[in-house]
Amino acid sequence: MQITQALPLTKGMTLCFVGGGGKTSMIFALATELAGQNFSVLVTTTTAIFHPDRGSQPYDQLIIDETMEPFQCPPKAGQIVVAAKSHDPKTNKLKGYTPGTLAEVRKNHSFDFILIEADGSRRLPIKAPAAHEPVIPGWTDMVIGCIGLDCLGNPMNSQTVHRPEHFSAVTNLGSGEIIGPEHLISLVASSQGLFKNSSKNMKKIVLFNKADTRQLVQNGQEMANRIFAKCTGVDDCLVACLLDINNPAVCLLG
């Protein structure tokens, strides 16, 4: 199943991606599908994102500008535009816009879809947010909370978890203890966890990413059942494997 088939998408939506576990890969995989359906797509961030050339991510235009001027000309249909306020050559990261700046882009209906990386995870599979995270604009339509299933069975430490002290506070898991399905469910359920700073009117989708084996797919399916029973605010769960960004495997579990 394609990502666009699994998600309840409507033209004009803004999607924010939070958590860990391959947010950037999922953003560009979705952008590629949408562009293939002749939609114009803005990929940007409210925090920071790696320069798309680093991961050979597909895009048509790169805008690095603090002003709104480049957004006055509507993009072509089927175009992916990556935009940021500035580029840090030392880290090769693009620094993002404020929600207020992006609100102007949305207000002008410049793009058919806006995809925002609203959280950082230092390329680790899982995280719990700090006080200032994630940066989700209030007008966001959908929040996709990403968790890399490759964290399962690994110790809870800084090699597996971004902000382990916050993850520990949310899940009651001690340093060095093994991460299990119950801890991921606790992260989803907590008001200080995966969907922190999202509001009731935003659709919330859990994305179990990196389901690269049958066992991990099964783990994702089992956790989805428990999440639906425990987390009334979650709209759907997806299990995804993005080993091939041009042909992602996605399973809808809702």
N, C-alpha and C positions, 0 to 999 in steps of 0.2 A: 504494500500500500504506500502511496506517495504521502508526503507530509501534508500537502494541501488537501488531500482526501481525509486525513485523520483529524485535522483541526477545523473548528467551525469559523471559517474566515468570511469576511465581507469586505468588499472594496472600501477603502478609506480608513481601515483599522490601524491602530498602533499597537505593536506587540513589544513587551519588555521581557528580556531574558535574564534570569537571576540564578544564583547558586554556582555549582561547579560543573565538572563532567562534560566539557565539550560545547559550551555555549556558542563560541565563535563558529565552530564547524556547523552546528545546527542552524545558526543564523544564515550563513552563506548557502547551505543546502536548500533552505526554504526560499531564500532570495532567488536562487537559480531556478527553482520550480515556478515561482511567481513570474519571473521575467520570461520564462518559456511559455507562459500563458498570456503574454503581451501586457503584463502589468509593469508599471514603473515602481521601483523599489528604492527607498533610502535606507542605507545601513549606517548607523551612527552609534554614539555612546553618550551617556551622562557621566561616565567615569573615565575609563581609558580602554583602548583596544589595540592589539598589535596591528602594525601596518599590514594590510592584506597581502602584500608581496611576500612577507615572511613565510606565510603558509600556502603561497600560490593560490590564494582565494580568488574566485572569479568576480570581476567587476568591470564596468565600462568606463567609469569616470571617478577620479579621486579629487575631492575638494578639501583644501585646507585653508580656512579663512574664518576670522572672528566675526565678520559681518554677515548680514543676510543677503547681500547683493547677489552672490552666485545662485541663490534659490529663486530669483525673480523670473528666470527663464525655465519654463516647465521642461522636464526631461522627456526624452522620446519614449514611446511605448516599448516595453520590453527591456528597459535599461536599468542596470544596477549602479547606483551612485553611492559611493562611500564618502562620508563627510565628517570632518572634525575641526575643532578650533585651532589646533596646533599639532606639530609633530616634534617629538623629542628624539633626536638622532642617537642619543646615548642608550636609550632603552628600546628604540624603534617602536615606540607606542604613540598612538594618536590620542590626544587629550580631547575630552568631550565637551559638549555644549550644556548649558543649564537647561532645565525644563522650560524656563520662560522663553529662551531663544527657540527651542524646538516647537513650542506652542504656536509661534508665528508661522512656522513652516506648515504645521498641520492646519492652521486656520486658513491658509491660502490654498489648501488642497493641491499642493504642488506635486505630491506623489500619491500613487494608488495605495501603497503600504509603507509604513515606517517601522523598521525593526531596530530596536534599541538594546544594546548590551548595557545593562543597568547595574552590574555587579562585577567585581573582580575576584578571582580565585587562585591566581598564580599558577594556572594550568593544573591544579589539583582536582581530584574527582569530587570532592565534597567540601562544604564549608557551612558555617553559621555566621550570620552577619554581625558586624560591630554596630555601635550606636548610630553611626552616620550612614549605614548601608541598609538596603540598596537604595539607589536614587531613582525612584519610580515616579514619573510625572503623574499628577492627579487625574489627567484626562486619558490615561492608558486604558485600552479596551481589554487586553488580555495579558496575563503574566504567566510565563512559562518557567517553572522552577526545575532546574536541571540537576540531576544527581548521577554521577558516574558509578555504575554498578561494580566497577573494578575496585571500589573501596571495600567491598564485602570480604570478610575474613582477614583483613589487614589490621594491624594495630593502630590505635588512635594516637597519632603523633603528627608532627609538622611535615613529615614526608607524605602523608596521606590526606591530611585535613588542613585547610586554610582557616586560620583563627581557631586552633584547637581548644583554647580556653573558653571560647563562646560555645563551641560544639559540646564541650563537656557540661557547661551550665544548662544547656537545653536538653541533653540526653542522659545526664547523670553517668556518663561513661568516663572512667578514669584514664589517665595517660598510660599508654601501652596496652590497654585492654582491647579485645578484638571487637571490631565493628560488625554488628549483626543486623538483620532486617528490622528488628524492633527499634534500633536506634535511628534508622532512616525514617521510620514511621513517626517517631517522636519529633524528628526534625520537621516533618511536614505538618504535624499537628500543632506545634508550638506557635504562639503569637510572636515569638522572638526568633522563629526559625525560617524556613524556606520562603514563606510568603510574607515576611515582615514588610511593613510599609505599603502593602497593597490594601485596597478598599473593597467593600462588599460588592460594589457594582462591576468590578473587574472579573472577567472569567479567569479561573485559575486551573492550570494544566500542570500536572506532575510529569516530567519527562525523565524516565530511567534510561540513561544513555549508556553506550559502550556495552550493549548486550551482545557480546561477540561469541557467546557459546549458548547451546541449548539450555544449560543449567542456569545461566544468568537470565535468559528469557523467562524461564520458569520462576526464578526468584522474583522477577519484576511482576509477573502475573499474580503470584501469591501475595505480594505486598500491596498490589492494587486492590485486591479484594478487602484486605484489612483497612486500607486507607478509606475506601468508600464507606465502610462500616463505622469508622471512627471520626473522619474529617468531613463534616457536612459542607464545608466551604469549598471543597475541591470539586471541580466540574468533570474532569476526566484525567485518566492516566495513560501515558504512552510508553511503549518500550521501543527503543530504536538502536540500530546498528549503522554507523556512518563510516564504515571502512571504505566504502566507495561513495564519495560525496555526490557523484552524478547519478547514483542509483541507490539511495538510502532505503534501508529496510525498516519500516515502521509498523507497529502493531497497536491498534486502538484497544484499550482495555475497559473503556467505560460501558 
